[in-house]
């Protein structure tokens, strides 16, 4: 089973399950999870081949949805599921194939579609990072800058570098993630329909969810609503954490009311 953390008190509502994106981990969601846990039980997972979860030979969405289903079963049987990017696709796969596991669904900045932007260059950059003698994240950042230009991307990747062990190690199964990259950026064309409440929350400065995706989203998720966070890109929960948290809270009310309107 995936490694997961539980925060907050058990109540009448099901847990909020948070599934991170590619190269991430539950740790990336710590601040938001703690704030949501003030009045809800929150479960954060390390996806397969990420963080401290198990290593596997595959990383397809059928696999990841089955992993999430195990965690849902172990933590109450149903959940409000929040997934970002790769985690959003896994959450959609779970909702479409095991809808009884999902009460409400929030998909953060991803569509049920195949994308063309492989991230294999980042796995190669991490593979190529000289880890010898590394003792500080600052030095790791300077070394990684030779192959990854964007400071924000480097900072995100380096959250998965464990400097407390000797030699340092990546908390990622880079070999499998590179080999499975086509499946990760793809979509399995899953049949089915999730009729429950669904929110597709995107960054206003991101192009991951485009107008042409809307028809497919509404076909698979007929109750889908759409909202954008101003000033946010693909990592919208990091760019605008308070606004992201507010949108999640507004959508996950007991009544099902959403205060985040359709902004397209």
C-alpha positions as CSV (number, residue, x, y, z in Angstrom):
1,X,0.0,0.0,0.0
2,X,1.1,3.6,-0.6
3,X,2.7,5.4,2.3
4,X,0.2,7.9,3.7
5,X,-0.2,10.4,6.5
6,X,-3.5,11.2,8.3
7,X,-4.1,14.6,9.9
8,X,-7.1,16.0,11.7
9,X,-10.0,14.5,13.6
10,X,-12.5,12.0,12.4
11,X,-15.9,13.5,11.8
12,X,-19.1,12.9,9.9
13,X,-17.5,13.9,6.6
14,X,-15.2,11.5,4.7
15,X,-11.5,12.2,4.6
16,X,-10.0,14.6,2.1
17,X,-7.4,12.5,0.1
18,X,-4.7,14.5,-1.7
19,X,-2.7,13.0,-4.6
20,X,0.4,14.9,-5.7
21,X,1.8,15.3,-9.2
22,X,4.8,14.0,-11.0
23,X,8.1,14.3,-9.1
24,X,6.2,15.4,-6.0
25,X,5.3,13.9,-2.6
26,X,2.9,14.3,0.3
27,X,5.5,16.7,1.8
28,X,4.7,19.3,-0.9
29,X,1.2,19.5,0.5
30,X,2.1,19.8,4.1
31,X,1.0,23.4,4.8
32,X,-2.3,23.1,2.9
33,X,-3.1,19.7,4.5
34,X,-2.5,21.0,8.0
35,X,-4.8,24.0,7.4
36,X,-7.6,21.8,5.9
37,X,-7.1,19.4,8.9
38,X,-8.3,22.1,11.3
39,X,-11.8,20.8,10.7
40,X,-11.5,17.8,8.4
41,X,-9.6,14.6,8.3
42,X,-6.9,14.8,5.6
43,X,-4.9,12.0,4.0
44,X,-1.8,12.7,2.0
45,X,-0.1,10.0,0.0
46,X,3.2,9.4,-1.7
47,X,2.3,8.0,-5.1
48,X,4.1,4.8,-6.3
49,X,7.7,5.4,-7.2
50,X,7.6,8.7,-5.3
51,X,8.6,9.7,-1.8
52,X,8.7,6.8,0.6
53,X,6.1,4.7,-1.1
54,X,7.0,1.4,-2.8
55,X,8.9,1.0,-6.0
56,X,7.1,-0.7,-8.9
57,X,7.9,-1.5,-12.5
58,X,4.8,0.3,-13.9
59,X,3.4,3.8,-13.3
60,X,0.2,3.8,-15.4
61,X,-3.1,5.4,-14.3
62,X,-4.8,2.1,-13.8
63,X,-2.1,1.2,-11.3
64,X,-2.2,4.6,-9.6
65,X,-6.0,4.5,-9.3
66,X,-5.9,1.1,-7.8
67,X,-3.3,2.3,-5.2
68,X,-5.6,5.2,-4.3
69,X,-8.5,2.9,-3.9
70,X,-6.6,0.8,-1.4
71,X,-5.9,3.9,0.7
72,X,-9.6,5.0,0.5
73,X,-10.7,1.6,1.6
74,X,-8.2,1.7,4.6
75,X,-9.3,5.2,5.7
76,X,-13.1,5.0,5.5
77,X,-14.3,3.6,2.3
78,X,-15.1,6.9,0.5
79,X,-13.2,10.2,0.2
80,X,-13.3,13.7,-1.2
81,X,-10.4,13.4,-3.6
82,X,-8.0,16.2,-4.6
83,X,-5.5,15.5,-7.3
84,X,-2.9,17.7,-9.0
85,X,-1.5,17.0,-12.4
86,X,-0.5,13.3,-12.5
87,X,-2.4,12.9,-9.2
88,X,-5.4,14.6,-10.9
89,X,-5.4,12.0,-13.7
90,X,-5.1,9.2,-11.1
91,X,-8.0,10.7,-9.2
92,X,-10.1,11.0,-12.4
93,X,-9.3,7.3,-13.2
94,X,-10.4,6.3,-9.7
95,X,-13.7,8.3,-10.0
96,X,-14.5,6.8,-13.4
97,X,-13.7,3.2,-12.5
98,X,-14.6,3.1,-8.8
99,X,-17.1,5.9,-8.3
100,X,-18.3,4.5,-5.0
101,X,-14.9,5.5,-3.6
102,X,-15.3,9.2,-4.4
103,X,-17.8,11.6,-2.9
104,X,-16.5,14.8,-4.5
105,X,-13.6,15.3,-6.9
106,X,-11.3,18.2,-7.3
107,X,-8.9,18.1,-10.3
108,X,-6.1,20.7,-10.2
109,X,-4.8,21.9,-13.5
110,X,-5.0,18.8,-15.7
111,X,-7.4,17.3,-18.2
112,X,-8.4,13.8,-19.2
113,X,-6.1,14.1,-22.3
114,X,-2.7,13.0,-23.6
115,X,-0.1,15.7,-23.6
116,X,3.0,16.1,-25.7
117,X,5.4,17.7,-23.3
118,X,7.5,14.8,-21.9
119,X,9.3,15.5,-18.7
120,X,11.9,12.9,-19.4
121,X,14.5,15.6,-19.7
122,X,14.0,16.3,-16.0
123,X,14.6,12.6,-15.0
124,X,17.8,12.7,-17.0
125,X,18.8,16.0,-15.3
126,X,18.2,14.4,-11.9
127,X,20.1,11.2,-12.9
128,X,23.0,13.3,-14.1
129,X,23.3,15.4,-10.9
130,X,26.6,14.8,-9.2
131,X,25.7,13.8,-5.7
132,X,29.2,13.3,-4.4
133,X,30.0,15.4,-1.4
134,X,26.7,17.2,-1.4
135,X,25.8,18.7,2.0
136,X,23.5,21.6,1.2
137,X,20.5,22.2,-1.0
138,X,22.1,25.4,-2.2
139,X,25.1,23.5,-3.6
140,X,22.7,21.0,-5.2
141,X,20.8,23.9,-6.8
142,X,24.0,25.3,-8.2
143,X,24.9,21.9,-9.7
144,X,21.4,21.3,-11.1
145,X,21.3,24.7,-12.7
146,X,23.7,23.4,-15.4
147,X,20.8,21.3,-16.9
148,X,17.6,22.9,-15.4
149,X,17.4,26.6,-16.1
150,X,14.2,27.5,-14.3
151,X,14.8,28.3,-10.5
152,X,11.2,27.3,-9.6
153,X,11.5,23.9,-11.3
154,X,14.9,23.2,-9.6
155,X,13.4,24.2,-6.2
156,X,10.5,21.8,-6.7
157,X,12.7,18.9,-7.9
158,X,15.1,19.4,-5.0
159,X,12.4,18.8,-2.5
160,X,12.7,15.1,-3.5
161,X,16.5,15.0,-2.8
162,X,17.3,13.4,0.6
163,X,20.5,15.0,1.9
164,X,20.3,13.3,5.3
165,X,21.7,10.1,4.0
166,X,25.2,9.3,2.7
167,X,25.4,9.3,-0.2
168,X,22.4,11.6,-0.9
169,X,19.6,10.0,-2.8
170,X,16.5,10.9,-4.8
171,X,13.2,9.9,-3.3
172,X,12.1,9.0,-6.8
173,X,12.3,5.9,-8.9
174,X,13.8,7.8,-11.8
175,X,14.4,4.8,-14.1
176,X,10.8,3.7,-14.0
177,X,9.4,7.3,-14.3
178,X,11.5,7.9,-17.4
179,X,10.5,4.6,-18.9
180,X,6.8,5.1,-18.2
181,X,6.8,8.8,-19.2
182,X,4.6,8.2,-22.2
183,X,1.9,6.7,-20.0
184,X,2.3,9.4,-17.5
185,X,1.8,12.3,-20.0
186,X,-0.9,10.2,-21.7
187,X,-4.4,9.2,-20.8
188,X,-5.9,5.7,-21.0
189,X,-9.1,6.8,-22.7
190,X,-11.1,5.3,-19.9
191,X,-14.8,4.7,-20.5
192,X,-17.4,5.5,-17.9
193,X,-18.8,8.5,-16.1
194,X,-18.6,10.0,-12.7
195,X,-21.9,11.8,-11.9
196,X,-20.8,13.2,-8.5
197,X,-19.7,16.8,-7.9
198,X,-16.4,17.6,-9.7
199,X,-14.4,20.8,-9.8
200,X,-11.7,21.5,-12.4
201,X,-9.6,24.1,-10.8
202,X,-6.9,25.6,-13.0
203,X,-4.2,28.2,-12.9
204,X,-5.1,31.3,-15.0
205,X,-1.6,31.4,-16.3
206,X,-1.4,27.7,-17.2
207,X,-2.4,26.1,-20.5
208,X,-2.8,22.6,-19.3
209,X,-6.6,22.7,-19.4
210,X,-7.7,24.3,-22.7
211,X,-11.2,25.1,-24.0
212,X,-11.1,22.1,-26.4
213,X,-10.8,19.8,-23.3
214,X,-14.1,21.0,-21.9
215,X,-16.3,18.7,-24.1
216,X,-14.4,15.6,-22.9
217,X,-14.5,16.7,-19.3
218,X,-18.3,17.3,-19.4
219,X,-18.8,13.9,-21.1
220,X,-16.9,12.0,-18.4
221,X,-17.9,14.3,-15.5
222,X,-21.4,15.7,-16.3
223,X,-21.6,17.7,-13.1
224,X,-18.2,19.3,-13.6
225,X,-17.7,23.0,-12.7
226,X,-14.7,25.1,-13.7
227,X,-12.8,27.8,-12.0
228,X,-9.4,29.6,-12.3
229,X,-7.0,31.0,-9.8
230,X,-5.7,34.4,-10.9
231,X,-1.9,34.8,-10.8
232,X,-1.3,31.0,-10.7
233,X,0.4,28.7,-13.1
234,X,0.5,24.9,-13.3
235,X,1.6,24.6,-9.6
236,X,-1.4,26.6,-8.5
237,X,-1.4,25.2,-5.0
238,X,2.2,26.5,-4.5
239,X,1.6,29.8,-6.4
240,X,-1.6,30.7,-4.6
241,X,-1.9,28.4,-1.6
242,X,-4.5,30.4,0.4
243,X,-6.7,30.9,-2.6
244,X,-6.4,27.2,-3.5
245,X,-7.3,26.2,0.0
246,X,-10.3,28.6,0.0
247,X,-11.5,27.1,-3.3
248,X,-11.2,23.6,-1.9
249,X,-13.1,24.5,1.2
250,X,-15.9,26.2,-0.7
251,X,-16.4,23.2,-2.9
252,X,-16.2,20.6,-0.2
253,X,-19.1,21.9,1.9
254,X,-21.6,19.5,3.3
255,X,-24.4,21.0,1.2
256,X,-22.3,20.5,-2.0
257,X,-22.6,24.3,-2.6
258,X,-19.7,25.8,-4.6
259,X,-18.7,29.4,-4.2
260,X,-16.1,29.0,-7.0
261,X,-18.1,29.8,-10.1
262,X,-17.5,28.9,-13.7
263,X,-15.0,31.5,-14.8
264,X,-14.5,30.5,-18.4
